[in-house]
Amino acid sequence: MNTNIKVYSNLNFVNNNDGQVKQITIYVKNGIIDEISYTPPENGVEFIDCNNAFLIPGFVDGHGHMTHLGKNQSEVDLSSCKSEEDAIDKIDEFYKQNKSLKCILGGGWNQENWETKSIPNNKKLSLKFPDIPVIMTRVDAHAVWVNKKGIELAEIDTNTIPPDGGEILIEDNQVTGILVDKAQSLIKNVIPNETIEDVKTWILEAQKICLSQGITEIHDAGINDIQYKAYLSLVKEDKLKIRVYAMANQELFEKGVDITNKNLFELRSVKLVSDGALGSRGAALIENYSDYDTNGIMILDRNKLKNLLKKAFNQNFQVCVHAIGDKANRELINAVEDVKESKSLPYDHRTRIEHAQIIKKTDLKRIFNNNIIASIQPVHCISDMYMAEDRLGSRTDDAYLWSTLLQNKIKIMGGSDFPVEDCSPLIGIHAAVNRQKTNYIPVDGWNPKEKLNIKEAVNMFTKDTAFGSFKENIKGEVLEGYMADFTLIDQNIFNLDQSKILDIKIMGTVVDGDLVYSAF
């Protein structure tokens, strides 16, 4: 076997013990940090000159969606729209440039950013597009906005019974075109079929974006069968350059899939979805929403979760469960305790709550006692803060409890939930530390007692994500014998005014010892 040796020099490294900055050279052998030297390379040794960049462990996004991020680059992007009319104009502009389409797809709309803050119906959308189906996914991917042509082709009417965990919004005895959570499946036959080559193209596009943000690994949250096959094909073709820790979605898991570990791709966890999203009022709450007479949608209740957990654990899978509302989080804790009581809970199960946005403080001790990890996305807080106040009222005291989670000795880890949010870990760290939007509003941060310090926030996207994927002994720190995944930045993030985090620039991304992105 040929030995692959790479040398990275002119690096600044912050010592974890005393905070001192030291110049180092790193020798990498076959993707592993072989030696960390405090002297320059000897004369004649070829090395990669890192131009005095600061070295930190490689950023990991603990919750993202690669295919969707890549696919979004070739669809209508409504994320910047300020009204329903603005969104329809954006769709029209896109369609005029893509007249060959048989179906117009896109997303990113968020009525909370619109002047009216009202969920749209499809009247205006259908007037503008009477003859072609239009399907626009909400920013959180928990609802779609469909015109009448799309609804007709899907054969949906007021008598259609939505699947469990879904809702068809109806007003004045008419289908509005909004399908929530599991009801989105009713429209899937209208959407053109994706090929493996399509999915591979989207993954590669997402890979390029993520590497440019200093991300060395993605926890791909809920891949389906075609995405699984696309990843395996990319590995075989040696085109996957970012590490991927994949979660099989419920359908792929129940269909049957083996634990997989091939080069940079690993599948050993299952993603379950127990409730909806806060923005579409699908997150399952113990009490009704403050601004609407509903308490959300429980997609997987305690008993269903218990059975799926047992099945996954029996096959040695980790389980990662989407739970946003306080009811969904409590049901998951109940289910884990049920599994424990039946003697089916592995000792080191590392079950993850994906999002963990609203949790009753009385449930925090139970999360700790059951060794459950809170997989959080700090950027959701700065996007949702004002909407959360409308949805929850005084219950915002139970929301986005990052410091409280740590104080209760609960393991946390960080991600972004891209493309729902920007994939930049630096924005995530800014959100965790400042609890401000990227324009630094509100001045003192939203619910500032839940702020994290910079070291805690960086750990969320490095060391803590390694623990969340059973890799804490081989990655997440810059140590000899660890995986050579690291991120290069232009400033010392640990000795920086916290208001300047967003000024940091990504200088390089190293995965498995290879420099896969460089800005120097």
Helices and strands as residue ranges (DSSP letters): E 5-14, E 21-29, E 32-37, E 48-57, E 59-64, H 66-72, E 76-77, H 84-96, E 104-109, G 111-113, H 123-128, E 134-138, E 143-146, H 148-153, E 166-171, E 174-181, G 182-190, H 196-212, E 215-223, H 225-236, E 243-248, H 250-255, E 260-262, E 265-273, H 302-314, E 318-323, H 326-341, E 352-355, G 361-363, H 364-369, E 373-376, H 378-392, G 393-398, H 402-407, E 412-414, H 425-434, G 448-450, H 454-460, H 463-468, E 486-489, G 493-495, G 498-503, E 506-511, E 514-518
